[in-house]
C-alpha cells in the first residue's frame, strides 16, 4: 500500500476515534441468548442493564491495564536476574 493511502487510513481512524470519544457511546450486537442472560442478570441484581455492563467493561479494562503493568514489571525482574547471572559468569 502506498504511503498516501496509509496516511489517509490513519487520519480516518483518528477521526473515527475522536467521534466515538466525543459521543461517549459504543453499540454492539449480541445474540438473543446473550441478551436474555444479560437482562436476567440485571433483573436479579436489581440494576439497570447499561450501568451493569459499563461496570463490567470498566473492571475488565482495569484488570487488563494492571496485567500489562504487572507483566512489564515481571519482565524487568527477569531481565535484572539474567543480567546479574551473566555479570557473575563474566567475572568468574
C-alpha positions, 0 to 999 in steps of 0.5 A: 500500500502506498504511503498516501493511502496509509496516511489517509487510513490513519487520519480516518481512524483518528477521526473515527476515534475522536467521534466515538470519544466525543459521543461517549457511546459504543453499540454492539450486537449480541445474540438473543441468548446473550441478551436474555442472560444479560437482562436476567442478570440485571433483573436479579441484581436489581440494576439497570442493564447499561450501568451493569455492563459499563461496570463490567467493561470498566473492571475488565479494562482495569484488570487488563491495564494492571496485567500489562503493568504487572507483566512489564514489571515481571519482565524487568525482574527477569531481565535484572536476574539474567543480567546479574547471572551473566555479570557473575559468569563474566567475572568468574 
